[in-house]
Amino acid sequence: MTHRSKLLRLANILCVVLGMSVPSAIGGDLRPLHELAFLAGHWVGESGQVEMEEIWTEPKGGVMLGLHRDVAPGEPAFFEFLMIEERDGRMIYVASPRGRGATEFPLSKIEDSFVVFENFEHDYPQRIVYRRDGDRLTARIEGEIDGELEVSEWSWSLAR
């Protein structure tokens, strides 16, 4: 078994442990995963009384692992297990809100410190956008609900 296949097997096991399905290829632009290294880090921020954080590992072995968490006083935390996987040269963003079933979003656009993943068959969101500007990272999700565009956005600073 090669080193790469061992790492992919480990990533698949991690998906099972985290309650995520092992994704299957559904498209995506042909780009190497290392182009998303700008996401790596521990990102923190606040919006009103909500403490927000997102953590991304460095791209290694064809995978980046992530975790998102929002904590508001007196409310249960919202969390999401995340993964960006390189499959056959394609990048697929996999989200598992509250550890439930995973949804795949193939890469649709990438530029310097900017990336878009889309899945127009998903109810909401259909698009996930990340942009890094220095020590700031912004994530945006968007899609249509009942014919209306809905948007949510998070902005974090790199934790020191």
ABEGO torsion letter per residue (X at the ends): XBAAAAAAAAAAAAAAAAGBBBBBBAEEBBBBAAAAAAABEBBBBBBEABBBBBBBBBBBGGBBBBBBBBBBBGBBBBBBBBBBBBBGGBBBBBBBBGGBBBBBBBBABBBBGBBBBBBAABAOBABBBBBBBEABBBBBBBEBBGGBBBBBBBBBBBBX
